[in-house]
Amino acid sequence: MKTPTRILMVCLGNICRSPLAEYVLRQQLQQAGLAAYVQVASAGTSGWHNGENMHQGSLKTLQQHGIDPSGFRSRQVCTHDGQDFDYLIAMDNDNLAELERLFGRQPDKIFKITDLTPALGYDHVPDPYYTGDFDETHRIVSAAAAVLVQRLQQA
């Protein structure tokens, strides 16, 4: 039996952007019939929120889109993530730089989520912790997740 593809979504604190991306991608994989073949998790480059639930804005946004946000606990990226995951997908340049510092430059494995959707015109996912715009975050990660699902279907 083929081992599942493993994807880690990464932001700074693992309470806003990466949990949204994790749960949106899970839903899209489920809808595409790929949930048994792809595992998705998330982590933060900092440990500021280790063990916490996701931000209320992320919770509400997921619920508004019919996604169950239960079962989440924030965690920090750790040394074995580089081996345990097939893809480490960063939300911004700082997250990408930290992942590359930890695991080396591997553009086929470690990249920004917005690299999947250049037509959207974003070079990073703005942090709704500061912007307050969780809908914007949802739009960006949903579009990127759709591209990722399509690529996984073709693989």
Salt bridges, closest charged atoms under 4 A:
GLU22 OE2 - ARG26 NH2 2.55
GLU52 OE1 - HIS49 ND1 2.92
ASP81 OD2 - ARG75 NH1 2.97
ASP81 OD1 - HIS80 ND1 3.90
ASP84 OD2 - HIS80 ND1 2.55
ASP92 OD2 - ARG17 NH1 3.06
GLU98 OE2 - ARG101 NH2 2.68
ASP123 OD1 - HIS124 ND1 2.62
ASP127 OD2 - ARG17 NH2 3.64
